[in-house]
Amino acid sequence: MNKAPSRISAARRNAETILSQSRQRQQSFKADQERERDAMMEKTTRLRELRLAKEAEEKAVADAEASAPAAPKPRKPRRSKQT
């Protein structure tokens, strides 16, 4: 009967080892997902800021061009009618 408790305890140790390894893998996976999500959020934020800055600059240029007086187009010289 001594073998039965040792088998159970050995099986229990093996099961606990497997369970702890599984939990470690899950925690590692979750940490990786968290890092990837944070990196994606930072990238999205940076790109949004760049886009907004570019749009603001384009708007400022367009407003400056609209407020500046338009230069008249040079006229073509008229040809005289030949008869």
Distance bins in CASP14 RR format, pairs under 12 A and 6 or more apart:
PFRMAT RR
TARGET T0000
AUTHOR 0000-0000-0000
RMODE 2
METHOD distances of the structure
MODEL  1
1 7 0 0 0 0 0 1 0 0 0 0 0
1 8 0 0 0 0 0 1 0 0 0 0 0
2 8 0 0 0 0 0 1 0 0 0 0 0
2 9 0 0 0 0 0 1 0 0 0 0 0
3 9 0 0 0 0 0 1 0 0 0 0 0
3 10 0 0 0 0 0 1 0 0 0 0 0
4 10 0 0 0 0 0 1 0 0 0 0 0
4 11 0 0 0 0 0 1 0 0 0 0 0
5 11 0 0 0 0 0 1 0 0 0 0 0
5 12 0 0 0 0 0 1 0 0 0 0 0
6 12 0 0 0 0 0 1 0 0 0 0 0
6 13 0 0 0 0 0 1 0 0 0 0 0
7 13 0 0 0 0 0 1 0 0 0 0 0
7 14 0 0 0 0 0 1 0 0 0 0 0
8 14 0 0 0 0 0 1 0 0 0 0 0
8 15 0 0 0 0 0 1 0 0 0 0 0
9 15 0 0 0 0 0 1 0 0 0 0 0
9 16 0 0 0 0 0 1 0 0 0 0 0
10 16 0 0 0 0 0 1 0 0 0 0 0
10 17 0 0 0 0 0 1 0 0 0 0 0
11 17 0 0 0 0 0 1 0 0 0 0 0
11 18 0 0 0 0 0 1 0 0 0 0 0
12 18 0 0 0 0 0 1 0 0 0 0 0
12 19 0 0 0 0 0 1 0 0 0 0 0
13 19 0 0 0 0 0 1 0 0 0 0 0
13 20 0 0 0 0 0 1 0 0 0 0 0
14 20 0 0 0 0 0 1 0 0 0 0 0
14 21 0 0 0 0 0 1 0 0 0 0 0
15 21 0 0 0 0 0 1 0 0 0 0 0
15 22 0 0 0 0 0 1 0 0 0 0 0
16 22 0 0 0 0 0 1 0 0 0 0 0
16 23 0 0 0 0 0 1 0 0 0 0 0
17 23 0 0 0 0 0 1 0 0 0 0 0
17 24 0 0 0 0 0 1 0 0 0 0 0
18 24 0 0 0 0 0 1 0 0 0 0 0
18 25 0 0 0 0 0 1 0 0 0 0 0
19 25 0 0 0 0 0 1 0 0 0 0 0
19 26 0 0 0 0 0 1 0 0 0 0 0
20 26 0 0 0 0 0 1 0 0 0 0 0
20 27 0 0 0 0 0 1 0 0 0 0 0
21 27 0 0 0 0 0 1 0 0 0 0 0
21 28 0 0 0 0 0 1 0 0 0 0 0
22 28 0 0 0 0 0 1 0 0 0 0 0
22 29 0 0 0 0 0 1 0 0 0 0 0
23 29 0 0 0 0 0 1 0 0 0 0 0
23 30 0 0 0 0 0 1 0 0 0 0 0
24 30 0 0 0 0 0 1 0 0 0 0 0
24 31 0 0 0 0 0 1 0 0 0 0 0
25 31 0 0 0 0 0 1 0 0 0 0 0
25 32 0 0 0 0 0 1 0 0 0 0 0
26 32 0 0 0 0 0 1 0 0 0 0 0
26 33 0 0 0 0 0 1 0 0 0 0 0
27 33 0 0 0 0 0 1 0 0 0 0 0
27 34 0 0 0 0 0 1 0 0 0 0 0
28 34 0 0 0 0 0 1 0 0 0 0 0
28 35 0 0 0 0 0 1 0 0 0 0 0
29 35 0 0 0 0 0 1 0 0 0 0 0
29 36 0 0 0 0 0 1 0 0 0 0 0
30 36 0 0 0 0 0 1 0 0 0 0 0
30 37 0 0 0 0 0 1 0 0 0 0 0
31 37 0 0 0 0 0 1 0 0 0 0 0
31 38 0 0 0 0 0 1 0 0 0 0 0
32 38 0 0 0 0 0 1 0 0 0 0 0
32 39 0 0 0 0 0 1 0 0 0 0 0
33 39 0 0 0 0 0 1 0 0 0 0 0
33 40 0 0 0 0 0 1 0 0 0 0 0
34 40 0 0 0 0 0 1 0 0 0 0 0
34 41 0 0 0 0 0 1 0 0 0 0 0
35 41 0 0 0 0 0 1 0 0 0 0 0
35 42 0 0 0 0 0 1 0 0 0 0 0
36 42 0 0 0 0 0 1 0 0 0 0 0
36 43 0 0 0 0 0 1 0 0 0 0 0
37 43 0 0 0 0 0 1 0 0 0 0 0
37 44 0 0 0 0 0 1 0 0 0 0 0
38 44 0 0 0 0 0 1 0 0 0 0 0
38 45 0 0 0 0 0 1 0 0 0 0 0
39 45 0 0 0 0 0 1 0 0 0 0 0
39 46 0 0 0 0 0 1 0 0 0 0 0
40 46 0 0 0 0 0 1 0 0 0 0 0
40 47 0 0 0 0 0 1 0 0 0 0 0
41 47 0 0 0 0 0 1 0 0 0 0 0
41 48 0 0 0 0 0 1 0 0 0 0 0
42 48 0 0 0 0 0 1 0 0 0 0 0
42 49 0 0 0 0 0 1 0 0 0 0 0
43 49 0 0 0 0 0 1 0 0 0 0 0
43 50 0 0 0 0 0 1 0 0 0 0 0
44 50 0 0 0 0 0 1 0 0 0 0 0
44 51 0 0 0 0 0 1 0 0 0 0 0
45 51 0 0 0 0 0 1 0 0 0 0 0
45 52 0 0 0 0 0 1 0 0 0 0 0
46 52 0 0 0 0 0 1 0 0 0 0 0
46 53 0 0 0 0 0 1 0 0 0 0 0
47 53 0 0 0 0 0 1 0 0 0 0 0
47 54 0 0 0 0 0 1 0 0 0 0 0
48 54 0 0 0 0 0 1 0 0 0 0 0
48 55 0 0 0 0 0 1 0 0 0 0 0
49 55 0 0 0 0 0 1 0 0 0 0 0
49 56 0 0 0 0 0 1 0 0 0 0 0
50 56 0 0 0 0 0 1 0 0 0 0 0
50 57 0 0 0 0 0 1 0 0 0 0 0
51 57 0 0 0 0 0 1 0 0 0 0 0
51 58 0 0 0 0 0 1 0 0 0 0 0
52 58 0 0 0 0 0 1 0 0 0 0 0
52 59 0 0 0 0 0 1 0 0 0 0 0
53 59 0 0 0 0 0 1 0 0 0 0 0
53 60 0 0 0 0 0 1 0 0 0 0 0
54 60 0 0 0 0 0 1 0 0 0 0 0
54 61 0 0 0 0 0 1 0 0 0 0 0
55 61 0 0 0 0 0 1 0 0 0 0 0
55 62 0 0 0 0 0 1 0 0 0 0 0
56 62 0 0 0 0 0 1 0 0 0 0 0
56 63 0 0 0 0 0 1 0 0 0 0 0
57 63 0 0 0 0 0 1 0 0 0 0 0
57 64 0 0 0 0 0 1 0 0 0 0 0
58 64 0 0 0 0 0 1 0 0 0 0 0
58 65 0 0 0 0 0 1 0 0 0 0 0
59 65 0 0 0 0 0 1 0 0 0 0 0
59 66 0 0 0 0 0 1 0 0 0 0 0
60 66 0 0 0 0 0 1 0 0 0 0 0
60 67 0 0 0 0 0 1 0 0 0 0 0
61 67 0 0 0 0 0 1 0 0 0 0 0
61 68 0 0 0 0 0 1 0 0 0 0 0
62 68 0 0 0 0 0 1 0 0 0 0 0
65 71 0 0 0 0 0 1 0 0 0 0 0
END
